[in-house]
């Protein structure tokens, strides 16, 4: 009999220890080189000229089709579907019956009775489980490249053109003025002789477009974009750089699915196999709670409070109604002190002493779900969930959530960097010592362009 997540957890005993010692590092970004040029110039390009992200490989996607598709998705997400029509998209966030976030993805309303969801696996797995046995909905899963036996056979390609010159590149590629779309609206374009579905989006804190179409059209569309972008400084971005773009735009990409405990979720854990994401993902960082519930997050923790609408029935509604009044932790950026960060770097030199945890550039994330302690005068006040360096700001930043009384920009904090007791057994973790890095609370998004171009937006709202 094959193992399920439920049997794995029963055998492991302590779930926190299991997740912290899983033998995988951070999420991988296959299909593209780590760097096309160098990550510093690639980062600068999304702020100064334009970049081309190739997102065709690292995300999973799910097609949801049929006469019941609209109601099915509406009943599992926290946001309202009022006014939601084809050629629109939205951030889609399901929660457990206990109100904890399972994950988040982008939901594309492609056509009547036809939806496409794209992102990390936990949300898509939850939908697959909930859709079993329904005759009015067809769900078709397309696994990310790193986890599939046929990596060069996806359903769709997915590119993003981002940066100040993005409209000029699109205009050159289409031979027509770039469409003046509202955020998360879609339109059809012709690029390289192919029909392309274009979404007004912005991943790197800059305006831009996300482009998708059939897998077999990918080379023609990519070549046309590269050629169109030559006069406008279009820069290809590698996997090493891509994972750092969220630091400026303020999206936390790593909520741990809150499904590891609770009797109501036991059938789901029995449905999840040993090969599913939830059975293999890793947790890292200095924060070690007494139980796995300490890693569970609410929509408000992630800045998704504005999404929560009680105008429809959905799984987890009753739980969220009870906690809606707060108080809630607030999403912030932490700008780490330059001199304090240097201790992690300069501490790598010399022999005979335990060094600090190595800090990789530009993304310093070393587990699939990072959780580091944010303290004030030695007291835990929040959690840091993503960390890295931006050449555009010349700063080491983290995306964090803190108690509301500490969320004022300029508040001094300390980040505990490194894992306790010398570190866990993850292959990305060497024997090391913890250090404390000073920093201050800053706005989210950190990028001024992101704060203004997205407003009003979930990226900058706190309630």
C-alpha positions as CSV (number, residue, x, y, z in Angstrom):
1,X,0.0,0.0,0.0
2,X,1.5,3.4,-1.0
3,X,2.1,6.0,1.6
4,X,-0.1,9.0,2.0
5,X,0.7,12.4,3.6
6,X,-1.4,11.2,6.6
7,X,0.7,8.0,7.1
8,X,4.0,10.0,6.6
9,X,2.9,12.4,9.4
10,X,1.9,9.5,11.7
11,X,5.3,7.8,11.2
12,X,7.2,11.1,11.7
13,X,5.6,12.1,15.0
14,X,6.8,15.7,15.1
15,X,5.7,17.5,12.0
16,X,7.9,20.6,12.5
17,X,11.0,18.4,12.7
18,X,9.9,16.5,9.6
19,X,9.3,19.7,7.5
20,X,12.5,21.4,8.7
21,X,14.6,18.4,7.7
22,X,13.1,17.6,4.3
23,X,15.9,16.9,1.8
24,X,15.0,19.6,-0.7
25,X,16.1,23.2,-1.0
26,X,14.3,26.2,-2.4
27,X,11.9,26.1,-5.4
28,X,13.8,25.5,-8.6
29,X,13.5,27.6,-11.8
30,X,14.3,25.1,-14.7
31,X,14.2,25.6,-18.4
32,X,16.3,28.8,-18.5
33,X,20.0,29.5,-17.6
34,X,20.7,30.7,-14.1
35,X,22.0,33.9,-15.7
36,X,21.9,35.1,-19.3
37,X,24.4,37.9,-18.5
38,X,24.7,38.6,-14.7
39,X,22.0,38.9,-12.1
40,X,22.9,42.6,-11.3
41,X,22.3,43.8,-14.8
42,X,19.2,41.6,-15.1
43,X,17.7,43.1,-12.0
44,X,18.5,46.7,-13.1
45,X,16.9,46.0,-16.5
46,X,13.4,45.7,-15.0
47,X,13.7,49.1,-13.4
48,X,15.6,50.9,-16.2
49,X,14.6,49.4,-19.6
50,X,12.7,46.1,-20.0
51,X,13.0,42.4,-19.2
52,X,11.6,39.2,-20.7
53,X,10.7,36.6,-18.1
54,X,10.2,33.0,-19.3
55,X,7.7,31.5,-16.9
56,X,7.0,28.5,-19.0
57,X,8.7,25.9,-16.8
58,X,8.6,26.5,-13.0
59,X,4.8,26.7,-12.3
60,X,2.1,24.2,-12.4
61,X,-1.3,25.0,-14.0
62,X,-4.8,23.6,-13.9
63,X,-7.6,24.0,-16.5
64,X,-11.1,24.1,-14.9
65,X,-13.8,23.7,-17.5
66,X,-17.5,23.0,-17.7
67,X,-20.9,24.4,-16.8
68,X,-20.1,24.2,-13.1
69,X,-16.7,25.8,-13.2
70,X,-17.7,29.3,-12.1
71,X,-19.6,28.1,-9.0
72,X,-17.0,25.5,-8.2
73,X,-14.2,28.1,-8.1
74,X,-16.4,30.7,-6.4
75,X,-17.1,28.2,-3.6
76,X,-13.4,27.6,-2.8
77,X,-11.9,31.1,-2.9
78,X,-12.1,34.0,-0.4
79,X,-12.7,36.7,-3.0
80,X,-15.9,37.8,-4.7
81,X,-16.8,36.7,-8.2
82,X,-19.3,39.6,-8.6
83,X,-18.5,41.2,-11.9
84,X,-15.9,38.6,-12.8
85,X,-16.2,38.0,-16.6
86,X,-14.0,36.5,-19.3
87,X,-10.8,38.2,-20.2
88,X,-10.2,39.1,-16.6
89,X,-7.8,37.6,-14.0
90,X,-7.5,37.7,-10.2
91,X,-5.3,36.5,-7.4
92,X,-7.1,33.3,-6.2
93,X,-6.7,32.3,-2.5
94,X,-8.4,29.2,-1.0
95,X,-8.4,28.6,2.8
96,X,-9.0,25.5,4.9
97,X,-12.2,25.1,7.0
98,X,-10.1,26.6,9.8
99,X,-9.3,29.7,7.9
100,X,-5.7,29.0,7.1
101,X,-4.3,29.8,3.6
102,X,-3.6,26.8,1.4
103,X,-1.8,28.8,-1.3
104,X,-2.4,31.4,-3.9
105,X,-2.4,31.4,-7.7
106,X,-3.4,33.6,-10.6
107,X,-6.9,32.7,-11.9
108,X,-7.4,33.5,-15.6
109,X,-11.0,33.6,-16.9
110,X,-10.3,32.6,-20.5
111,X,-13.8,32.1,-21.8
112,X,-17.3,31.1,-20.7
113,X,-16.9,27.9,-18.7
114,X,-13.1,27.9,-19.1
115,X,-10.6,28.9,-16.4
116,X,-6.8,28.5,-16.1
117,X,-5.0,28.6,-12.7
118,X,-1.3,29.1,-12.5
119,X,1.2,28.9,-9.6
120,X,2.5,26.6,-7.0
121,X,1.0,23.1,-6.6
122,X,-0.9,23.3,-3.2
123,X,-3.8,25.4,-4.4
124,X,-4.2,23.2,-7.5
125,X,-4.0,20.0,-5.5
126,X,-6.8,21.3,-3.2
127,X,-9.0,22.0,-6.3
128,X,-8.3,18.5,-7.7
129,X,-9.4,16.9,-4.5
130,X,-12.5,19.1,-4.2
131,X,-13.4,18.4,-7.8
132,X,-13.4,14.6,-7.6
133,X,-16.8,13.1,-8.4
134,X,-18.2,16.2,-9.9
135,X,-19.8,15.7,-13.3
136,X,-20.2,19.4,-14.1
137,X,-16.5,20.3,-14.0
138,X,-13.5,18.9,-15.8
139,X,-10.1,19.5,-14.2
140,X,-6.9,19.0,-16.2
141,X,-3.5,19.3,-14.4
142,X,-0.3,20.3,-16.1
143,X,2.7,19.6,-13.9
144,X,5.7,22.0,-13.6
145,X,8.7,21.0,-15.6
146,X,10.9,19.9,-12.7
147,X,8.4,17.3,-11.6
148,X,7.3,15.8,-15.0
149,X,8.8,13.0,-17.1
150,X,8.4,15.0,-20.4
151,X,9.8,18.5,-19.5
152,X,9.5,19.7,-23.1
153,X,5.8,19.1,-23.4
154,X,3.8,21.7,-21.5
155,X,0.3,22.9,-22.4
156,X,1.1,26.6,-22.5
157,X,4.1,28.9,-22.8
158,X,4.1,31.9,-20.5
159,X,6.2,35.0,-20.9
160,X,6.3,38.4,-19.2
161,X,7.5,41.7,-20.7
162,X,8.2,44.0,-17.7
163,X,9.7,47.4,-17.2
164,X,9.5,51.0,-18.3
165,X,9.9,50.1,-22.0
166,X,7.4,47.2,-22.0
167,X,4.7,49.1,-24.0
168,X,7.3,50.0,-26.6
169,X,8.3,46.4,-27.0
170,X,4.7,45.2,-27.3
171,X,4.1,47.9,-29.9
172,X,7.1,46.9,-31.9
173,X,6.1,43.2,-31.7
174,X,2.5,43.7,-32.7
175,X,2.8,46.7,-35.1
176,X,0.1,48.5,-33.2
177,X,-0.1,50.7,-30.1
178,X,0.2,48.7,-26.9
179,X,-3.2,48.1,-25.4
180,X,-4.2,50.5,-22.6
181,X,-5.6,47.8,-20.2
182,X,-6.5,48.0,-16.6
183,X,-4.6,45.8,-14.2
184,X,-5.5,42.1,-14.5
185,X,-7.5,42.6,-17.7
186,X,-6.8,40.6,-20.8
187,X,-6.8,41.0,-24.6
188,X,-5.8,39.1,-27.7
189,X,-2.7,40.2,-29.7
190,X,-0.8,38.9,-32.7
191,X,2.9,38.4,-32.1
192,X,5.2,36.5,-34.5
193,X,2.2,35.5,-36.6
194,X,0.6,33.8,-33.5
195,X,-2.5,34.6,-31.5
196,X,-1.4,35.5,-28.0
197,X,-3.5,36.1,-24.9
198,X,-2.1,39.1,-23.0
199,X,-2.7,40.1,-19.4
200,X,-1.9,43.5,-18.0
201,X,0.4,42.6,-15.1
202,X,3.5,43.5,-13.2
203,X,5.8,41.1,-11.4
204,X,8.9,43.2,-10.8
205,X,7.2,46.3,-9.5
206,X,7.0,47.7,-13.0
207,X,4.2,47.9,-15.6
208,X,4.1,45.1,-18.1
209,X,2.3,42.3,-19.8
210,X,2.0,38.5,-19.3
211,X,1.7,36.5,-22.5
212,X,0.4,33.0,-23.0
213,X,-0.5,30.6,-25.8
214,X,-0.2,27.0,-27.0
215,X,3.2,25.4,-26.3
216,X,3.9,24.8,-30.0
217,X,3.9,28.6,-30.6
218,X,6.5,29.4,-27.9
219,X,9.6,29.7,-30.2
220,X,7.9,32.0,-32.7
221,X,6.5,34.3,-30.1
222,X,9.8,34.4,-28.1
223,X,11.9,35.2,-31.2
224,X,9.5,38.0,-32.2
225,X,9.7,39.5,-28.7
226,X,13.5,39.4,-28.6
227,X,13.7,41.0,-32.0
228,X,11.2,43.7,-31.1
229,X,13.0,44.4,-27.9
230,X,16.5,45.1,-29.3
231,X,16.1,48.9,-29.7
232,X,14.6,49.2,-26.2
233,X,17.2,47.3,-24.0
234,X,15.1,44.1,-23.6
235,X,17.1,41.8,-21.3
236,X,16.6,38.1,-20.8
237,X,16.3,37.1,-17.2
238,X,17.7,33.8,-15.7
239,X,16.4,31.7,-12.9
240,X,18.8,33.0,-10.4
241,X,17.5,36.5,-10.9
242,X,13.8,35.7,-11.3
243,X,13.3,34.5,-7.7
244,X,14.4,38.0,-6.4
245,X,11.9,40.1,-8.3
246,X,9.2,39.8,-5.6
247,X,11.3,41.7,-3.1
248,X,10.6,45.0,-4.8
249,X,6.9,44.3,-5.7
250,X,5.9,43.0,-2.3
251,X,4.3,39.6,-3.1
252,X,5.1,36.8,-0.5
253,X,5.4,33.7,-2.7
254,X,5.8,31.0,0.0
255,X,2.8,30.4,2.4
256,X,3.0,26.9,3.8
257,X,-0.3,25.1,3.1
258,X,-2.1,24.9,6.5
259,X,-3.3,21.4,6.0
260,X,-1.1,19.2,8.2
261,X,-3.4,19.1,11.2
262,X,-7.2,19.1,11.9
263,X,-9.7,16.3,11.7
264,X,-11.7,18.0,8.9
265,X,-8.6,17.8,6.7
266,X,-7.8,14.2,7.4
267,X,-9.5,13.0,4.2
268,X,-7.4,15.4,2.2
269,X,-4.2,14.2,3.8
270,X,-5.2,10.7,3.0
271,X,-5.7,11.7,-0.6
272,X,-2.3,13.3,-0.9
273,X,0.4,10.8,-1.8
274,X,4.0,10.7,-0.9
275,X,4.9,12.2,-4.2
276,X,2.7,15.3,-3.8
277,X,4.3,18.7,-3.0
278,X,2.9,18.8,0.5
279,X,4.7,15.6,1.4
280,X,8.1,16.8,0.2
281,X,8.3,20.5,0.7
282,X,10.8,22.0,3.2
283,X,10.7,24.7,5.9
284,X,13.8,26.6,6.9
285,X,14.9,29.5,9.1
286,X,15.3,30.7,12.6
287,X,11.6,30.4,13.6
288,X,10.8,27.1,15.3
289,X,7.2,27.0,16.7
290,X,6.0,24.5,19.3
291,X,3.6,23.0,16.7
292,X,3.2,23.2,12.9
293,X,0.2,25.5,13.4
294,X,2.8,28.2,14.1
295,X,3.6,28.2,10.4
296,X,0.0,28.6,9.3
297,X,-1.0,31.9,7.9
298,X,-4.3,33.8,7.4
299,X,-5.2,36.0,4.4
300,X,-4.4,39.1,6.5
301,X,-0.9,37.9,7.2
302,X,-0.2,37.9,3.5
303,X,-1.8,41.3,2.7
304,X,-4.9,39.5,1.3
305,X,-7.3,41.0,3.8
306,X,-9.0,43.2,1.0
307,X,-9.8,40.0,-0.9
308,X,-11.9,38.5,1.8
309,X,-15.6,39.0,0.9
310,X,-18.5,37.5,2.7
311,X,-20.9,37.9,-0.2
312,X,-20.7,34.2,-1.1
313,X,-20.4,30.8,0.6
314,X,-17.0,29.3,0.5
315,X,-14.9,26.8,2.4
316,X,-13.5,28.5,5.5
317,X,-16.0,31.4,5.5
318,X,-17.2,30.7,9.1
319,X,-13.6,30.6,10.4
320,X,-12.7,33.9,8.7
321,X,-15.8,35.6,9.9
322,X,-14.6,34.9,13.5
323,X,-11.1,36.3,13.0
324,X,-11.9,39.2,10.5
325,X,-12.1,41.8,13.2
326,X,-8.4,41.2,14.1
327,X,-6.0,42.2,15.3
328,X,-4.0,41.0,12.3
329,X,-0.3,41.0,11.6
330,X,0.6,43.4,8.8
331,X,2.8,42.7,5.8
332,X,5.9,44.9,5.6
333,X,9.3,45.2,4.0
334,X,12.2,45.0,6.3
335,X,15.3,46.9,5.1
336,X,18.3,45.3,6.7
337,X,21.2,47.4,7.9
338,X,24.1,47.3,5.5
339,X,26.8,47.0,8.2
340,X,24.9,44.3,10.1
341,X,24.4,42.3,6.9
342,X,28.1,42.4,6.3
343,X,28.6,40.2,9.4
344,X,27.0,37.3,7.6
345,X,29.4,38.0,4.6
346,X,32.6,38.7,6.4
347,X,31.9,36.0,8.9
348,X,32.7,33.5,6.1
349,X,36.4,34.3,6.3
350,X,38.9,32.8,8.8
351,X,39.4,29.4,10.3
352,X,38.7,27.8,13.6
353,X,35.2,29.2,14.4
354,X,31.6,28.4,13.4
355,X,30.6,30.8,10.6
356,X,27.2,32.4,10.2
357,X,24.7,30.9,7.7
358,X,25.9,31.6,4.2
359,X,23.8,34.4,2.6
360,X,23.4,33.8,-1.1
361,X,22.9,36.6,-3.6
362,X,20.5,37.8,-5.0
363,X,18.0,35.4,-3.3
364,X,19.1,34.2,0.1
365,X,16.2,31.7,0.4
366,X,17.4,28.2,1.2
367,X,14.1,26.3,1.8
368,X,10.8,26.1,0.0
369,X,9.1,27.9,2.9
370,X,11.4,30.3,4.8
371,X,10.4,31.5,8.2
372,X,12.8,33.7,10.2
373,X,12.2,35.4,13.5
374,X,11.7,39.1,13.6
375,X,12.3,40.5,17.1
376,X,12.2,43.7,19.0
377,X,14.4,43.8,22.1
378,X,14.7,40.0,22.0
379,X,10.9,39.5,21.8
380,X,9.2,37.8,18.8
381,X,7.1,40.3,17.0
382,X,6.8,38.7,13.5
383,X,8.0,36.5,10.8
384,X,10.2,37.1,7.7
385,X,9.2,34.9,4.8
386,X,11.4,35.9,1.9
387,X,14.9,37.5,1.8
388,X,17.3,38.7,-0.9
389,X,19.3,41.6,-2.4
390,X,18.1,44.1,-4.9
391,X,20.7,45.9,-7.0
392,X,18.1,48.6,-7.8
393,X,17.8,49.6,-4.2
394,X,21.3,48.5,-3.1
395,X,19.7,46.8,-0.1
396,X,19.1,43.4,1.5
397,X,15.3,43.2,1.9
398,X,12.9,40.8,3.5
399,X,9.2,40.4,3.1
400,X,7.7,40.0,6.6
401,X,4.6,40.2,8.7
402,X,4.7,41.9,12.1
403,X,2.3,42.7,14.9
404,X,0.4,45.9,14.1
405,X,2.0,48.0,16.8
406,X,5.4,47.4,15.1
407,X,4.3,48.0,11.5
408,X,5.1,51.8,11.4
409,X,7.9,52.5,8.8
410,X,11.1,53.4,10.6
411,X,10.5,51.0,13.5
412,X,13.8,49.3,14.4
413,X,13.8,45.5,14.5
414,X,16.2,42.6,14.5
415,X,16.2,39.6,12.2
416,X,17.5,36.3,13.5
417,X,19.5,34.8,10.6
418,X,20.4,31.1,10.6
419,X,18.9,28.1,12.2
420,X,19.3,27.1,15.8
421,X,21.6,24.4,17.1
422,X,23.9,24.5,14.2
423,X,21.2,24.0,11.6
424,X,19.0,21.2,10.2
425,X,19.9,18.4,7.9
426,X,18.6,20.1,4.7
427,X,21.3,19.8,1.9
428,X,21.3,23.6,1.6
429,X,22.2,24.1,5.2
430,X,25.8,23.9,6.4
431,X,26.9,23.9,10.1
432,X,26.6,27.5,11.2
433,X,25.8,29.9,14.0
434,X,22.9,32.3,14.3
435,X,23.4,36.0,14.2
436,X,21.1,39.0,14.7
437,X,20.8,41.5,11.9
438,X,19.4,45.0,12.6
439,X,16.9,46.6,10.2
440,X,13.9,48.9,10.0
441,X,10.3,48.4,8.9
442,X,9.7,50.0,5.5
443,X,6.8,50.3,3.0
444,X,5.5,47.4,1.0
445,X,6.0,47.4,-1.9
446,X,9.5,48.8,-1.4
447,X,9.7,50.0,-4.9
448,X,8.2,53.4,-5.3
449,X,7.0,52.6,-8.8
450,X,5.2,49.5,-7.5
451,X,3.5,51.4,-4.8
452,X,2.1,54.0,-7.2
453,X,1.4,51.8,-10.3
454,X,-0.4,49.1,-8.3
455,X,-2.5,51.5,-6.2
456,X,-5.1,50.9,-5.1
457,X,-3.9,47.3,-4.7
458,X,-3.7,44.4,-2.3
459,X,0.1,44.8,-2.5
460,X,-0.1,48.0,-0.5
461,X,-3.2,47.6,1.6
462,X,-3.0,46.3,5.1
463,X,-6.7,45.8,6.0
